[in-house]
Amino acid sequence: MSAESVNPAAVAAIRALVEDWAEAIRAKDVERVMAHHAPDSVSFDLAPPLISTGATPSGVEAWFATWRGRLGYEIRELSVTAGGDAAFCRSLNRLSGTTIEGEKSEIWFRRTVCFRRMAGAWKIVHEHESVPFYMDGSYRAAVDLTP
C-alpha cells in the first residue's frame, strides 16, 4: 500500500484493538473477546474444524474452560496496514498456560487478522492461525519453533 492509503489513526486504533483482544484472552473474558468480532466473522483456527463461521460465546467459553487461571498471550512482530474501511495485521504469537489436567502448554504460532470498519468501529471479519509442519514425511506440526 502506498503511504497515502495508510491511515495512521486507523493503524493506532487497530493496534489498540489487538492489544485489548489479547488482554481479553489473557483474562479469559468472553464478552470482551466477542465484542471485537463481527457476527459473520470467519476463523481458520489452530484447532479443528478447517473453518469456523460466526464466532460464538459458547465456543470461546468451552475453550477457556480447558485452562486453569489466566492465560499467557504474547504478540511479537505485529505489523498493521489500515486504510479506509479495511485493515489487516500479522504477528507471531505465543500462547501459554496450564490445562485443567495440570499440563503446562506453550506454543508459538502465526496469526493474520482482517478487520472491517462497521458502524464506525473496527471489527474482526477474518482470522487465520497456523503453525508450519515438517516436510520430512512425518507431517508433524512444528510446535517447537520460537522466533
Backbone bond lengths (Angstrom), bond angles and torsions (degrees), N, CA, C in turn:
res aa  C-N    CA-C-N  psi(-1)  N-CA   C-N-CA  omega(-1)  CA-C   N-CA-C  phi
1 M - - - 1.443 - - 1.526 108.94 -
2 S 1.296 115.87 143.64 1.447 119.98 177.95 1.523 109.72 -75.72
3 A 1.327 115.61 163.86 1.462 120.18 -179.06 1.525 110.80 -59.86
4 E 1.343 117.18 -31.48 1.455 120.71 -179.01 1.533 112.08 -69.72
5 S 1.319 118.76 -25.84 1.457 120.81 -176.52 1.528 112.83 -92.53
6 V 1.333 116.78 -1.21 1.462 120.24 177.84 1.520 108.23 -101.56
7 N 1.302 115.70 125.90 1.451 122.35 -176.46 1.535 108.57 -102.64
8 P 1.357 118.48 108.05 1.469 120.21 -177.84 1.523 113.93 -56.92
9 A 1.329 117.87 -36.29 1.466 120.15 178.86 1.532 110.33 -66.67
10 A 1.334 116.90 -39.72 1.463 120.62 178.09 1.520 110.68 -67.32
11 V 1.333 117.04 -40.01 1.475 120.78 177.68 1.531 109.45 -59.90
12 A 1.329 117.05 -45.49 1.471 120.98 178.91 1.535 110.61 -62.61
13 A 1.325 117.14 -40.39 1.466 120.73 179.50 1.529 111.12 -64.81
14 I 1.330 117.05 -40.67 1.468 120.80 179.15 1.525 109.95 -66.77
15 R 1.331 117.64 -43.19 1.467 120.29 177.67 1.537 110.77 -58.23
16 A 1.324 117.12 -43.55 1.465 121.18 178.94 1.531 110.64 -65.39
17 L 1.321 117.49 -39.77 1.459 121.43 178.47 1.524 110.34 -63.94
18 V 1.332 117.50 -45.01 1.466 121.46 179.58 1.530 110.09 -60.31
19 E 1.317 117.49 -43.04 1.471 119.80 179.57 1.527 111.15 -67.45
20 D 1.339 117.81 -39.22 1.463 119.62 178.25 1.525 110.54 -65.86
21 W 1.338 117.10 -40.01 1.470 121.02 177.23 1.529 109.62 -61.36
22 A 1.343 117.12 -44.77 1.468 120.92 -179.92 1.529 110.95 -63.24
23 E 1.325 118.00 -40.66 1.467 120.42 177.53 1.524 110.39 -65.16
24 A 1.326 117.31 -35.61 1.466 120.35 176.07 1.527 110.66 -64.39
25 I 1.330 117.95 -37.92 1.470 121.79 175.82 1.529 108.80 -64.37
26 R 1.332 117.20 -47.75 1.480 120.59 -179.73 1.526 111.00 -55.97
27 A 1.335 116.09 -42.15 1.465 121.73 -176.45 1.530 112.42 -85.64
28 K 1.317 117.05 -4.49 1.463 122.81 -176.45 1.533 110.67 55.51
29 D 1.336 114.63 46.50 1.462 123.31 -178.44 1.532 108.70 -97.19
30 V 1.320 116.32 94.84 1.464 122.36 -174.36 1.525 111.56 -58.98
31 E 1.324 117.57 -47.22 1.471 120.76 -177.61 1.512 111.68 -59.35
32 R 1.327 116.98 -42.67 1.471 120.95 -179.48 1.520 111.15 -68.26
33 V 1.323 117.86 -39.70 1.468 120.63 176.23 1.524 109.10 -60.15
34 M 1.311 116.59 -49.67 1.466 121.77 -176.33 1.522 112.17 -64.15
35 A 1.321 117.95 -32.51 1.462 121.76 -177.51 1.528 111.94 -61.04
36 H 1.323 117.95 -22.24 1.466 121.43 -178.25 1.522 113.35 -89.11
37 H 1.316 118.41 -7.53 1.465 121.81 -176.69 1.528 112.22 -101.87
38 A 1.328 115.56 141.12 1.461 120.77 169.56 1.528 107.65 -71.77
39 P 1.327 118.02 149.21 1.467 120.17 -178.77 1.531 113.48 -57.76
40 D 1.322 117.35 -31.28 1.463 121.00 -177.61 1.537 112.35 -103.36
41 S 1.326 116.68 26.97 1.469 120.12 -178.25 1.530 110.97 -63.58
42 V 1.327 114.77 155.27 1.462 122.64 179.46 1.523 107.71 -121.58
43 S 1.347 116.24 135.05 1.467 120.64 -178.55 1.516 110.81 -128.44
44 F 1.315 114.81 136.30 1.464 123.25 168.19 1.524 104.43 -111.23
45 D 1.328 116.19 87.39 1.461 122.49 -174.98 1.519 111.56 -85.55
46 L 1.346 115.51 169.90 1.461 120.52 175.92 1.523 110.98 -64.69
47 A 1.325 116.48 -39.71 1.468 121.25 -178.75 1.531 110.15 -85.91
48 P 1.335 117.53 153.89 1.457 120.61 175.89 1.518 110.35 -58.75
49 P 1.313 117.32 158.56 1.455 129.97 5.56 1.520 111.93 -82.06
50 L 1.326 117.10 -176.11 1.461 120.98 179.98 1.521 112.06 -63.87
51 I 1.309 116.81 -32.35 1.460 121.59 -179.52 1.527 109.27 -144.27
52 S 1.329 115.57 139.15 1.466 121.89 175.08 1.515 107.55 -123.54
53 T 1.315 116.51 135.36 1.459 120.04 177.94 1.512 109.50 -120.29
54 G 1.314 114.69 142.16 1.458 120.40 179.21 1.516 112.72 67.47
55 A 1.320 116.79 88.38 1.470 121.24 179.40 1.521 109.75 -55.41
56 T 1.325 115.64 135.22 1.469 120.16 -179.13 1.523 110.29 -123.78
57 P 1.321 117.15 141.67 1.463 119.77 177.78 1.528 111.95 -59.53
58 S 1.326 117.47 -36.49 1.468 119.48 -177.30 1.523 111.79 -63.24
59 G 1.335 117.52 -37.54 1.463 120.35 177.84 1.519 111.87 -65.99
60 V 1.328 116.89 -41.99 1.464 121.62 178.86 1.527 109.58 -67.47
61 E 1.316 117.34 -43.73 1.472 121.36 177.90 1.525 111.22 -59.05
62 A 1.335 116.64 -44.13 1.470 120.69 -179.35 1.528 110.36 -62.82
63 W 1.333 117.78 -39.81 1.464 120.62 179.29 1.530 109.84 -68.28
64 F 1.332 117.92 -46.19 1.463 120.74 178.69 1.532 111.14 -58.36
65 A 1.322 117.31 -34.48 1.464 121.47 -178.05 1.530 112.75 -66.51
66 T 1.332 117.52 -12.79 1.466 120.31 179.30 1.530 112.07 -86.27
67 W 1.337 117.12 -0.31 1.467 122.50 -176.85 1.516 111.48 -119.79
68 R 1.338 115.85 146.34 1.468 122.36 171.45 1.522 108.68 -89.89
69 G 1.302 117.53 137.18 1.475 121.56 171.87 1.520 113.70 59.37
70 R 1.325 113.91 -162.87 1.465 120.94 179.76 1.521 110.45 -68.36
71 L 1.310 114.84 155.31 1.463 121.64 175.25 1.522 109.58 -99.54
72 G 1.315 116.29 151.86 1.456 121.10 169.31 1.519 107.54 -90.88
73 Y 1.321 117.72 134.20 1.464 121.25 178.17 1.520 107.79 -146.13
74 E 1.313 115.97 110.21 1.469 122.54 -178.40 1.519 108.94 -113.63
75 I 1.322 116.07 139.82 1.462 122.31 177.52 1.518 108.31 -118.23
76 R 1.313 116.22 126.75 1.470 121.43 176.51 1.524 109.89 -125.51
77 E 1.313 114.18 152.08 1.469 122.54 175.12 1.525 112.31 55.37
78 L 1.335 116.42 42.26 1.458 121.19 178.76 1.526 109.28 -69.46
79 S 1.314 115.76 123.93 1.459 122.95 176.96 1.520 107.42 -121.18
80 V 1.340 116.70 127.32 1.465 121.42 -176.40 1.520 109.31 -124.09
81 T 1.326 115.84 133.94 1.462 122.80 172.06 1.516 106.73 -125.56
82 A 1.332 116.49 127.79 1.465 120.11 -176.99 1.516 109.87 -145.61
83 G 1.293 115.25 139.35 1.452 121.21 175.79 1.517 109.25 -164.60
84 G 1.314 116.83 141.41 1.464 119.35 179.48 1.508 111.44 61.45
85 D 1.335 115.77 -126.04 1.464 121.27 -177.52 1.525 113.29 -109.63
86 A 1.345 117.49 15.29 1.464 120.89 179.05 1.524 109.77 -134.63
87 A 1.328 115.17 147.20 1.466 121.05 179.65 1.519 108.51 -153.25
88 F 1.325 115.34 157.60 1.458 119.17 172.65 1.512 109.07 -146.39
89 C 1.326 115.37 157.41 1.459 120.35 175.79 1.523 108.42 -143.52
90 R 1.325 114.16 159.72 1.458 120.44 175.46 1.518 107.64 -140.74
91 S 1.333 115.02 152.42 1.463 119.68 -178.59 1.519 109.93 -163.26
92 L 1.323 113.83 167.71 1.456 122.26 168.38 1.518 105.75 -104.56
93 N 1.339 116.69 130.47 1.458 120.84 -173.62 1.518 110.55 -127.13
94 R 1.333 114.38 147.11 1.468 120.62 176.95 1.520 107.82 -120.32
95 L 1.330 115.02 123.91 1.453 122.05 175.10 1.517 107.13 -109.17
96 S 1.335 115.96 131.65 1.463 119.70 178.54 1.516 109.52 -143.53
97 G 1.323 114.26 154.14 1.450 119.69 178.40 1.511 110.62 171.41
98 T 1.318 114.49 -174.15 1.462 121.77 178.57 1.517 107.90 -118.82
99 T 1.312 116.09 126.42 1.457 120.59 179.83 1.524 110.01 -70.61
100 I 1.316 116.68 165.85 1.460 119.89 179.32 1.523 111.16 -64.52
101 E 1.334 117.36 -19.15 1.468 121.22 175.77 1.531 111.87 -83.25
102 G 1.351 117.51 -4.14 1.453 121.48 178.50 1.516 114.62 93.18
103 E 1.329 117.80 5.07 1.471 121.18 179.50 1.522 110.21 -83.25
104 K 1.338 116.06 128.03 1.469 120.79 175.69 1.527 108.00 -78.44
105 S 1.313 115.92 137.05 1.458 121.59 -176.13 1.518 109.47 -133.68
106 E 1.325 115.64 143.04 1.467 121.89 175.83 1.510 107.79 -152.54
107 I 1.331 116.31 132.32 1.451 120.83 179.04 1.521 110.18 -146.95
108 W 1.320 115.80 136.63 1.458 122.21 170.48 1.519 107.28 -96.65
109 F 1.329 116.82 139.57 1.458 120.69 178.53 1.524 109.76 -149.58
110 R 1.315 114.49 167.57 1.466 121.47 179.51 1.522 108.32 -98.03
111 R 1.332 116.21 144.13 1.469 119.57 179.89 1.518 109.64 -139.93
112 T 1.313 115.57 133.12 1.460 123.07 173.65 1.522 107.01 -125.03
113 V 1.324 116.54 132.96 1.459 121.01 -178.00 1.527 108.73 -130.36
114 C 1.334 115.68 134.64 1.462 121.79 175.83 1.521 108.67 -110.93
115 F 1.314 115.85 139.53 1.462 122.87 -177.03 1.523 109.60 -123.31
116 R 1.317 115.19 153.22 1.461 121.69 172.30 1.528 106.61 -133.99
117 R 1.327 115.28 138.93 1.466 119.31 175.32 1.525 107.16 -79.83
118 M 1.338 115.60 120.65 1.460 121.80 -177.37 1.518 108.22 -128.44
119 A 1.310 116.64 121.02 1.472 121.97 -178.93 1.528 110.85 52.22
120 G 1.343 115.93 39.34 1.457 121.74 176.30 1.515 116.08 84.52
121 A 1.336 117.99 -1.88 1.473 121.33 -178.72 1.526 110.01 -121.39
122 W 1.316 116.29 143.45 1.460 121.14 175.87 1.523 109.42 -78.47
123 K 1.324 117.25 130.65 1.458 123.04 179.09 1.528 109.76 -128.99
124 I 1.329 116.06 145.84 1.457 121.51 175.37 1.525 107.52 -74.29
125 V 1.353 115.57 124.01 1.465 120.05 177.80 1.523 111.93 -112.11
126 H 1.331 116.59 -18.73 1.471 120.47 178.20 1.516 108.39 -154.52
127 E 1.335 116.20 136.75 1.461 120.30 173.24 1.517 109.20 -140.22
128 H 1.317 113.77 145.25 1.469 120.71 -177.48 1.525 107.94 -136.13
129 E 1.328 115.93 123.69 1.467 122.39 176.58 1.519 107.74 -119.50
130 S 1.340 115.91 141.63 1.463 118.28 179.83 1.523 110.83 -156.73
131 V 1.320 113.67 159.24 1.461 122.11 167.91 1.527 106.49 -124.45
132 P 1.330 117.17 146.49 1.466 117.60 175.30 1.527 109.62 -69.95
133 F 1.322 115.85 166.14 1.458 119.09 175.22 1.517 109.07 -127.30
134 Y 1.327 115.29 155.01 1.464 120.82 -179.80 1.520 109.22 -74.95
135 M 1.310 116.15 126.14 1.457 122.36 -177.65 1.529 110.67 -96.06
136 D 1.335 114.90 40.33 1.462 121.72 -179.52 1.530 111.37 -102.03
137 G 1.322 116.13 13.66 1.452 120.95 -178.15 1.515 113.27 95.74
138 S 1.335 117.01 -14.91 1.470 119.81 179.87 1.527 111.58 -83.74
139 Y 1.318 117.01 -25.68 1.469 123.76 -177.24 1.525 112.78 57.17
140 R 1.329 115.96 23.92 1.463 120.74 177.87 1.522 109.89 -71.67
141 A 1.328 115.43 140.00 1.465 119.71 173.99 1.532 108.35 -65.19
142 A 1.317 115.87 137.27 1.474 121.73 -178.47 1.522 109.44 -88.21
143 V 1.326 116.36 67.44 1.461 121.63 -176.60 1.520 112.94 -83.20
144 D 1.326 116.90 1.79 1.472 121.06 179.68 1.523 111.80 -95.35
145 L 1.323 118.61 4.55 1.464 121.63 -178.68 1.527 110.59 -83.02
146 T 1.337 115.63 147.00 1.454 121.81 174.09 1.523 107.81 -135.40
147 P 1.329 117.32 153.98 1.472 118.43 178.27 1.525 111.87 -70.00
